[in-house]
Amino acid sequence: MNLYDLLTNRKPTETYLQTESASYTFAELFQFVDDFEKEFFDESDQIIALKIKNQALLVFCIWSCIKHKKSFVLLPFQLDATLEESLLREASCRFVITMKEEKVGASFSVNDLTSYQTKGQSENHQTIEKASIGFISSGTTGKPKLIWNTFQQVEKSLDAIRSHDFMPYCNEQQVLISPFLTHSYGFSALLEYTLGNSTIIIPSEASFTSVFHLINNKKIQVLATAIEGVSYFYKQLLVFKKKIHFSNLQHIGFGGDFVHDSLLKSLCEIYNDVSFSVRYGVSEIPSVIGLNRFTSLENNTKSYTILPLYAIQIATENDDEILVNYTDDSTQIATGDIGVFENNQLTIIDRKASFLKVKGYKISPNFVEKTILDFEMIQEVQVFAKNDSLIAHIIPHKNYQKTELINYLRSKLPNYALPNSIKEVETIERTSTGKIRRQ
């Protein structure tokens, strides 16, 4: 599969992209791709960095690079200059395409773009062997790192999804993709739903303000038939449930942190005829590794069926870490996750990096957080270690009683996993993708 072939069977007059303020047809996309080639591409095989806040414009630039097999890096717009320079140097990338103005109108062209060469890298510039896509992954700690995926890896993943009908809910949808396209989850969802001949709905800018404007738009609320997002996004959606309702919603997709039963229950009460999917993946792999699909809370197995492109091993000598192999080569990726794999079903227990060491005990903050959330007086929770003590920050509901919570935790947790301090806070610190920050 050539990735650009995902677009070639679509009618030019058909809408491909929709934001809160504009829509874009395939004809506009195809014209932009041709103009982009004339303006920015030459015969060299230099790596291109795309630093573009306007997400519709970014999608057009992505497809321009994909069509011509140009390696590119998706650069978050909000990186500070020093970190950006360091990551570009690590990527051997010295050619940056960005916007002339921070704000771009609903109608745009290649004339809204500009480019520049980064300094001090021309002599040491190296190219990568295969056409690749680079992501700046923040992970749980928020410390950015550069991840490369080759075009070939992405194409194999999409071929496997298609041949095994692995994600049928992606077909013929009007999908609202809330993760920013500079993150691997947002980018993968863009390709997966494009594979399914769906229309893509995205916020016009990579900002939480723009996401809110998008979901607050009445036209979008009627249009969207599927949503992809992290748990934190859906929790915020529930806060505004009296103002925001997607009247034609058919599917809700999750990525990122674990999905708690209380969140699913609340969503089911509002959208009682939708299907659900929870995806398992890591930044080092370009698409979904495993999928948990269900139509009701009762048939949620909380385990993942593995895409046949991949094979799973559990490294028992290394804290039961999950290892992922491509089935057609020897590439193996240590995921950093802890899990159990039986009957082609993967159950995620925790993440190695998130384990806390408190008073000599190894404690799972996710398990403690889940237990606190099971006590239905709590809206949000963050568990972390400080000065060899276990601390819990909570955002309580109005009916919260601290004494009742403490008694509940004593009945559910071993003594060493009981928080030494429980503090009420107004906000929980998170990464740019909505994950709880651990460090």
RODO-2510 file (C-alpha; in nm, 4 decimals, decimal comma):
residues 439
     n   res          X          Y          Z
     1     m     0,0000     0,0000     0,0000
     2     n     0,1173     0,3507    -0,0833
     3     l    -0,0252     0,5808     0,1843
     4     y    -0,1315     0,8412    -0,0692
     5     d    -0,3525     0,5771    -0,2346
     6     l    -0,5887     0,6209     0,0624
     7     l    -0,7017     0,9435    -0,1027
     8     t    -0,7120     0,8527    -0,4700
     9     n    -1,0506     0,6766    -0,4727
    10     r    -1,2343     0,9736    -0,3205
    11     k    -1,4451     1,2137    -0,5244
    12     p    -1,2847     1,5595    -0,5666
    13     t    -1,6040     1,7344    -0,4520
    14     e    -1,6305     1,5212    -0,1376
    15     t    -1,5458     1,6842     0,1966
    16     y    -1,2372     1,5403     0,3629
    17     l    -1,1715     1,7837     0,6479
    18     q    -1,4039     1,9820     0,8699
    19     t    -1,3117     2,2306     1,1431
    20     e    -1,5354     2,4505     1,3564
    21     s    -1,5061     2,7256     1,0956
    22     a    -1,4457     2,5672     0,7522
    23     s    -1,4591     2,2525     0,5384
    24     y    -1,2099     2,1301     0,2787
    25     t    -1,2672     1,9054    -0,0221
    26     f    -1,0344     1,6520    -0,1804
    27     a    -1,0006     1,8816    -0,4819
    28     e    -0,8558     2,1517    -0,2529
    29     l    -0,6214     1,8978    -0,0975
    30     f    -0,4976     1,7657    -0,4333
    31     q    -0,4328     2,1188    -0,5627
    32     f    -0,2441     2,2103    -0,2459
    33     v    -0,0243     1,8978    -0,2734
    34     d     0,0748     1,9947    -0,6287
    35     d     0,1493     2,3545    -0,5281
    36     f     0,3453     2,2410    -0,2209
    37     e     0,5714     2,0256    -0,4357
    38     k     0,6537     2,3155    -0,6677
    39     e     0,7201     2,5541    -0,3807
    40     f     0,9229     2,3468    -0,1354
    41     f     1,0549     2,0211    -0,2798
    42     d     1,3853     1,9787    -0,4555
    43     e     1,5943     1,6768    -0,5544
    44     s     1,7663     1,6453    -0,2170
    45     d     1,6605     1,3932     0,0444
    46     q     1,6719     1,6375     0,3359
    47     i     1,4378     1,5849     0,6298
    48     i     1,1609     1,8432     0,6661
    49     a     1,0218     1,9725     0,9965
    50     l     0,6572     2,0803     0,9912
    51     k     0,5895     2,3425     1,2585
    52     i     0,2306     2,4409     1,1847
    53     k    -0,0315     2,5320     1,4442
    54     n    -0,3260     2,5356     1,2022
    55     q    -0,4243     2,1679     1,1933
    56     a    -0,6068     2,1688     0,8593
    57     l    -0,3030     2,3279     0,6983
    58     l    -0,0837     2,0705     0,8744
    59     v    -0,2904     1,7834     0,7286
    60     f    -0,2413     1,9225     0,3783
    61     c     0,1359     1,9491     0,4365
    62     i     0,1493     1,5938     0,5760
    63     w    -0,0133     1,4511     0,2633
    64     s     0,2240     1,6547     0,0471
    65     c     0,5229     1,4895     0,2171
    66     i     0,3597     1,1463     0,2067
    67     k     0,2874     1,1637    -0,1668
    68     h     0,6507     1,2383    -0,2461
    69     k     0,8008     1,0059     0,0195
    70     k     0,9715     1,2964     0,1938
    71     s     1,0848     1,2272     0,5507
    72     f     0,9307     1,4737     0,7937
    73     v     0,9092     1,5557     1,1631
    74     l     0,5853     1,6741     1,3244
    75     l     0,7016     1,9544     1,5496
    76     p     0,4716     2,0725     1,8316
    77     f     0,4119     2,4434     1,7948
    78     q     0,4634     2,5248     2,1628
    79     l     0,8203     2,3908     2,2088
    80     d     1,0704     2,6371     2,3547
    81     a     1,3479     2,7430     2,1190
    82     t     1,6349     2,5632     2,2938
    83     l     1,4546     2,2294     2,3096
    84     e     1,3363     2,2662     1,9514
    85     e     1,6916     2,3280     1,8311
    86     s     1,8163     2,0229     2,0220
    87     l     1,5472     1,7929     1,8807
    88     l     1,6006     1,9171     1,5261
    89     r     1,9709     1,8504     1,5612
    90     e     1,8966     1,4988     1,6894
    91     a     1,6695     1,4447     1,3872
    92     s     1,9391     1,5720     1,1475
    93     c     1,6729     1,8132     1,0307
    94     r     1,7710     2,1600     0,9097
    95     f     1,4754     2,2593     0,6873
    96     v     1,1660     2,3894     0,8697
    97     i     0,8328     2,4750     0,7068
    98     t     0,6091     2,6941     0,9192
    99     m     0,3366     2,9593     0,8896
   100     k     0,4003     3,3206     0,7933
   101     e     0,1484     3,4277     1,0548
   102     e     0,0423     3,2454     1,3722
   103     k    -0,3215     3,2817     1,2634
   104     v    -0,4268     3,1432     0,9248
   105     g    -0,7724     3,2018     0,7799
   106     a    -1,0325     2,9389     0,6960
   107     s    -0,9117     2,9491     0,3346
   108     f    -0,5386     2,8950     0,2876
   109     s    -0,2730     2,8079     0,0303
   110     v     0,1005     2,7431     0,0120
   111     n     0,1410     3,1220     0,0139
   112     d     0,0580     3,1080     0,3865
   113     l     0,3738     2,9013     0,4452
   114     t     0,7366     2,9986     0,4742
   115     s     1,0570     2,8044     0,5329
   116     y     1,3982     2,8512     0,6877
   117     q     1,7228     2,6626     0,7355
   118     t     1,8351     2,5889     1,0911
   119     k     2,1813     2,7094     1,1833
   120     g     2,5001     2,5145     1,2343
   121     q     2,3887     2,1773     1,1011
   122     s     2,4754     2,1837     0,7312
   123     e     2,8213     2,0297     0,7699
   124     n     2,7019     1,7459     0,9920
   125     h     2,3741     1,6893     0,8113
   126     q     2,2850     1,3244     0,7623
   127     t     1,9855     1,1613     0,5983
   128     i     1,7956     0,8578     0,7195
   129     e     1,7920     0,5499     0,4983
   130     k     1,4142     0,5080     0,4608
   131     a     1,1343     0,7608     0,4286
   132     s     1,0219     0,8205     0,7868
   133     i     0,7899     1,0201     1,0096
   134     g     0,9274     1,1695     1,3322
   135     f     0,7189     1,2404     1,6421
   136     i     0,8166     1,4352     1,9511
   137     s     0,6731     1,2155     2,2259
   138     s     0,6273     1,3596     2,5753
   139     g     0,5341     1,0355     2,7547
   140     t     0,4216     1,0270     3,1170
   141     t     0,7055     1,2390     3,2538
   142     g     0,6652     1,5161     2,9984
   143     k     1,0314     1,4901     2,8910
   144     p     1,0302     1,5103     2,5084
   145     k     1,1999     1,2421     2,3005
   146     l     1,2232     1,1835     1,9264
   147     i     1,0532     0,8728     1,7834
   148     w     1,0909     0,7605     1,4193
   149     n     0,8416     0,5445     1,2241
   150     t     0,9097     0,4494     0,8626
   151     f     0,6513     0,4893     0,5880
   152     q     0,6847     0,1137     0,5334
   153     q     0,5878     0,0396     0,8950
   154     v     0,2831     0,2646     0,8720
   155     e     0,1762     0,1084     0,5415
   156     k     0,2096    -0,2455     0,6820
   157     s    -0,0017    -0,1509     0,9838
   158     l    -0,2806    -0,0092     0,7682
   159     d    -0,2644    -0,3115     0,5347
   160     a    -0,3099    -0,5404     0,8356
   161     i    -0,6000    -0,3313     0,9697
   162     r    -0,7720    -0,3510     0,6309
   163     s    -0,7096    -0,7208     0,5600
   164     h    -0,8274    -0,8313     0,9055
   165     d    -1,1152    -0,5794     0,9288
   166     f    -0,9614    -0,4877     1,2618
   167     m    -1,1238    -0,1457     1,3046
   168     p    -1,4630    -0,1601     1,1299
   169     y    -1,5907     0,1316     1,3361
   170     c    -1,3582     0,3587     1,1314
   171     n    -1,5637     0,3069     0,8152
   172     e    -1,7791     0,5856     0,6700
   173     q    -1,7768     0,8016     0,9815
   174     q    -1,7680     1,1730     1,0523
   175     v    -1,4957     1,1431     1,3164
   176     l    -1,3931     1,4100     1,5621
   177     i    -1,0235     1,3585     1,6414
   178     s    -0,9407     1,5521     1,9587
   179     p    -0,5717     1,4528     2,0105
   180     f    -0,3433     1,6921     1,8269
   181     l    -0,2037     1,5586     1,4999
   182     t     0,1539     1,6160     1,6204
   183     h     0,0977     1,3258     1,8634
   184     s     0,1185     0,9688     1,7349
   185     y    -0,2385     0,8878     1,8516
   186     g    -0,3903     1,1795     1,6597
   187     f    -0,1796     1,1070     1,3521
   188     s    -0,2652     0,7340     1,3554
   189     a    -0,6367     0,8074     1,3959
   190     l    -0,6164     1,0429     1,0968
   191     l    -0,4778     0,7616     0,8783
   192     e    -0,7032     0,4871     1,0166
   193     y    -1,0233     0,6805     0,9569
   194     t    -0,8984     0,7959     0,6166
   195     l    -0,8479     0,4257     0,5389
   196     g    -1,2148     0,3760     0,6285
   197     n    -1,3339     0,6515     0,3894
   198     s    -1,4366     0,8766     0,6757
   199     t    -1,4567     1,2549     0,6992
   200     i    -1,2105     1,4014     0,9496
   201     i    -1,3246     1,6638     1,2019
   202     i    -1,0442     1,8447     1,3863
   203     p    -0,9987     2,1682     1,5833
   204     s    -0,8526     2,4384     1,3617
   205     e    -0,5597     2,4896     1,5998
   206     a    -0,3562     2,2575     1,8191
   207     s    -0,4824     2,4110     2,1434
   208     f    -0,7313     2,3102     2,4109
   209     t    -0,9187     2,6369     2,3504
   210     s    -0,9732     2,5373     1,9888
   211     v    -1,0888     2,1879     2,0948
   212     f    -1,3515     2,3495     2,3192
   213     h    -1,4689     2,5800     2,0379
   214     l    -1,4997     2,2745     1,8131
   215     i    -1,7120     2,0635     2,0473
   216     n    -1,9226     2,3662     2,1441
   217     n    -2,0209     2,4169     1,7779
   218     k    -2,3815     2,3003     1,7243
   219     k    -2,3118     2,1993     1,3633
   220     i    -2,0252     1,9751     1,4762
   221     q    -2,2393     1,8219     1,7505
   222     v    -2,4902     1,7112     1,4870
   223     l    -2,2291     1,6109     1,2298
   224     a    -1,9986     1,3895     1,4399
   225     t    -2,0750     1,0158     1,4371
   226     a    -1,7490     0,9070     1,6058
   227     i    -1,5031     1,0609     1,8515
   228     e    -1,1427     0,9740     1,9361
   229     g    -0,9899     1,1054     2,2573
   230     v    -0,8093     1,0364     2,5827
   231     s    -0,9961     0,9809     2,9087
   232     y    -0,9259     1,3346     3,0247
   233     f    -1,1030     1,4747     2,7162
   234     y    -1,4189     1,2743     2,7908
   235     k    -1,4134     1,3792     3,1556
   236     q    -1,4129     1,7418     3,0431
   237     l    -1,6916     1,6627     2,7979
   238     l    -1,9049     1,5347     3,0868
   239     v    -1,8525     1,8615     3,2742
   240     f    -2,0345     2,0412     2,9897
   241     k    -2,2901     1,7675     2,9227
   242     k    -2,5832     2,0093     2,9601
   243     k    -2,4463     2,2294     2,6794
   244     i    -2,2731     1,9726     2,4578
   245     h    -2,4469     1,6684     2,3140
   246     f    -2,3581     1,4708     2,0005
   247     s    -2,6987     1,3706     1,8719
   248     n    -2,5793     1,1245     1,6026
   249     l    -2,2879     0,9632     1,7853
   250     q    -2,2241     0,5964     1,7020
   251     h    -1,8747     0,5288     1,8372
   252     i    -1,6436     0,6481     2,1158
   253     g    -1,2735     0,5644     2,0893
   254     f    -1,0150     0,5913     2,3676
   255     g    -0,6365     0,6118     2,3731
   256     g    -0,3823     0,7015     2,6386
   257     d    -0,4485     0,6261     3,0071
   258     f    -0,6656     0,3428     3,1360
   259     v    -1,0423     0,3912     3,1104
   260     h    -1,2217     0,3738     3,4407
   261     d    -1,5639     0,2079     3,4722
   262     s    -1,7188     0,5203     3,6246
   263     l    -1,6283     0,7213     3,3127
   264     l    -1,7741     0,4545     3,0815
   265     k    -2,0880     0,4381     3,2945
   266     s    -2,1382     0,8148     3,2717
   267     l    -2,0881     0,8112     2,8929
   268     c    -2,3284     0,5175     2,8537
   269     e    -2,5965     0,7070     3,0437
   270     i    -2,5761     0,9892     2,7897
   271     y    -2,4932     0,7902     2,4731
   272     n    -2,6617     0,4551     2,5294
   273     d    -2,6438     0,3194     2,1733
   274     v    -2,2743     0,3707     2,0958
   275     s    -1,9929     0,1195     2,0558
   276     f    -1,6581     0,1643     2,2302
   277     s    -1,2948     0,0954     2,1492
   278     v    -0,9882     0,1266     2,3687
   279     r    -0,6624     0,1141     2,1779
   280     y    -0,3259    -0,0063     2,3021
   281     g    -0,0146     0,1329     2,1422
   282     v     0,3271     0,2823     2,2085
   283     s     0,4963     0,5733     2,0335
   284     e     0,7606     0,3454     1,8819
   285     i     0,4954     0,1665     1,6725
   286     p     0,3068     0,3694     1,4109
   287     s    -0,0447     0,2370     1,4635
   288     v    -0,2637     0,0395     1,6994
   289     i    -0,1098    -0,2784     1,8519
   290     g    -0,4176    -0,4102     2,0304
   291     l    -0,7828    -0,3204     2,0576
   292     n    -1,0543    -0,3675     2,3190
   293     r    -1,3943    -0,3337     2,1510
   294     f    -1,7301    -0,3588     2,3285
   295     t    -2,0871    -0,2361     2,3017
   296     s    -2,1821    -0,2380     2,6712
   297     l    -2,0142    -0,2356     3,0105
   298     e    -2,1165    -0,5986     3,0577
   299     n    -1,9123    -0,7237     2,7604
   300     n    -1,6037    -0,5148     2,8345
   301     t    -1,3274    -0,7720     2,8872
   302     k    -1,0714    -0,4999     2,9720
   303     s    -0,8233    -0,6868     2,7526
   304     y    -0,6839    -0,6256     2,4057
   305     t    -0,6981    -0,8397     2,0925
   306     i    -0,3654    -0,8099     1,9112
   307     l    -0,3414    -0,6979     1,5483
   308     p    -0,1959    -1,0032     1,3631
   309     l     0,0926    -0,7921     1,2343
   310     y     0,2410    -0,8079     1,5850
   311     a     0,3409    -1,0808     1,8301
   312     i     0,3436    -1,0332     2,2079
   313     q     0,5914    -1,1735     2,4583
   314     i     0,6039    -1,1242     2,8343
   315     a     0,9534    -1,0830     2,9791
   316     t     0,9039    -1,2595     3,3133
   317     e     1,2663    -1,1927     3,4099
   318     n     1,1978    -0,8190     3,3747
   319     d     0,8872    -0,7523     3,5894
   320     d     0,6538    -0,9091     3,3271
   321     e     0,7298    -0,6332     3,0771
   322     i     0,5391    -0,6504     2,7472
   323     l     0,7590    -0,7003     2,4399
   324     v     0,6201    -0,6441     2,0896
   325     n     0,7591    -0,8079     1,7755
   326     y     0,6809    -0,7446     1,4109
   327     t     0,5889    -1,0923     1,2840
   328     d     0,7873    -1,0588     0,9594
   329     d     1,1220    -0,9484     1,1054
   330     s     1,3277    -0,9616     1,4226
   331     t     1,2478    -0,6098     1,5439
   332     q     1,1482    -0,6189     1,9103
   333     i     1,0262    -0,3262     2,1167
   334     a     1,0265    -0,3174     2,4958
   335     t     0,7081    -0,1238     2,5718
   336     g     0,7717    -0,0344     2,9341
   337     d     0,4274    -0,1744     3,0189
   338     i     0,3556    -0,4618     3,2583
   339     g     0,0954    -0,7153     3,1517
   340     v    -0,0392    -1,0680     3,1058
   341     f    -0,0910    -1,2337     2,7654
   342     e    -0,3216    -1,5362     2,7368
   343     n    -0,5342    -1,6711     2,4475
   344     n    -0,4306    -1,3786     2,2261
   345     q    -0,5705    -1,1376     2,4844
   346     l    -0,3402    -0,8812     2,6457
   347     t    -0,4209    -0,7325     2,9860
   348     i    -0,2292    -0,4220     3,0901
   349     i    -0,1473    -0,4043     3,4602
   350     d     0,0682    -0,0936     3,4827
   351     r     0,3658     0,0899     3,3389
   352     k     0,7162     0,0199     3,4690
   353     a     0,8176     0,3838     3,4811
   354     s     0,5144     0,4749     3,6896
   355     f     0,5897     0,2394     3,9810
   356     l     0,6790     0,4288     4,2974
   357     k     0,9237     0,3201     4,5666
   358     v     0,7943     0,4250     4,9077
   359     k     0,9478     0,3011     5,2351
   360     g     1,0983     0,0060     5,0500
   361     y     0,7702    -0,0991     4,8847
   362     k     0,7002    -0,0961     4,5103
   363     i     0,3622     0,0708     4,4609
   364     s     0,1477     0,1100     4,1499
   365     p     0,0039     0,4641     4,1445
   366     n    -0,2481     0,3589     3,8776
   367     f    -0,3859     0,0892     4,1099
   368     v    -0,4140     0,3316     4,4021
   369     e    -0,5781     0,5934     4,1776
   370     k    -0,8252     0,3377     4,0426
   371     t    -0,9178     0,2359     4,3984
   372     i    -0,9729     0,5992     4,4984
   373     l    -1,1895     0,6570     4,1897
   374     d    -1,3941     0,3470     4,2776
   375     f    -1,5021     0,5482     4,5792
   376     e    -1,7622     0,7478     4,3894
   377     m    -1,7112     1,0750     4,5731
   378     i    -1,3934     1,1530     4,3742
   379     q    -1,3808     1,3170     4,0316
   380     e    -1,0030     1,3237     3,9639
   381     v    -0,6957     1,1908     4,1464
   382     q    -0,3169     1,2052     4,1189
   383     v    -0,0925     0,9771     4,3262
   384     f     0,2813     1,0433     4,3563
   385     a     0,5744     0,9992     4,5949
   386     k     0,7439     1,2796     4,7861
   387     n     1,0033     1,2512     5,0641
   388     d     0,9425     0,8746     5,0906
   389     s     0,5685     0,9307     5,1449
   390     l     0,2708     0,8502     4,9238
   391     i     0,0659     1,1588     4,8381
   392     a    -0,2812     1,1741     4,6821
   393     h    -0,4207     1,4918     4,5289
   394     i    -0,7945     1,4723     4,4677
   395     i    -1,0695     1,6757     4,3059
   396     p    -1,3776     1,5679     4,5038
   397     h    -1,7461     1,5753     4,4227
   398     k    -1,9750     1,7836     4,6434
   399     n    -2,0754     1,4846     4,8592
   400     y    -1,7137     1,4059     4,9522
   401     q    -1,6383     1,2911     5,3056
   402     k    -1,2681     1,2467     5,3842
   403     t    -1,3237     1,0092     5,6760
   404     e    -1,5376     0,7806     5,4590
   405     l    -1,2701     0,7767     5,1883
   406     i    -0,9968     0,6836     5,4373
   407     n    -1,2074     0,4005     5,5805
   408     y    -1,2854     0,2773     5,2286
   409     l    -0,9169     0,2740     5,1296
   410     r    -0,8237     0,0861     5,4470
   411     s    -1,0661    -0,1872     5,3443
   412     k    -0,9285    -0,2082     4,9869
   413     l    -0,5538    -0,1390     5,0025
   414     p    -0,2622    -0,2935     5,1923
   415     n    -0,1217    -0,0675     5,4636
   416     y     0,1920     0,0183     5,2642
   417     a    -0,0216     0,1460     4,9705
   418     l    -0,2395     0,3781     5,1810
   419     p    -0,1684     0,7460     5,1022
   420     n     0,0132     0,9248     5,3837
   421     s    -0,1553     1,2478     5,2787
   422     i    -0,4804     1,3215     5,0911
   423     k    -0,5132     1,6804     4,9738
   424     e    -0,8016     1,8501     4,7967
   425     v    -0,6868     2,0511     4,4909
   426     e    -0,8551     2,2461     4,2134
   427     t    -0,6495     2,1033     3,9249
   428     i    -0,4398     1,7938     3,8488
   429     e    -0,1088     1,8488     3,6686
   430     r    -0,1060     1,6808     3,3267
   431     t     0,1115     1,6503     3,0181
   432     s     0,0124     1,8107     2,6863
   433     t    -0,1726     1,4896     2,5917
   434     g    -0,3843     1,4886     2,9084
   435     k    -0,1896     1,2176     3,0947
   436     i    -0,1258     1,2618     3,4662
   437     r     0,2262     1,3934     3,5196
   438     r     0,4287     1,1694     3,7513
   439     q     0,7505     1,3670     3,7793
***
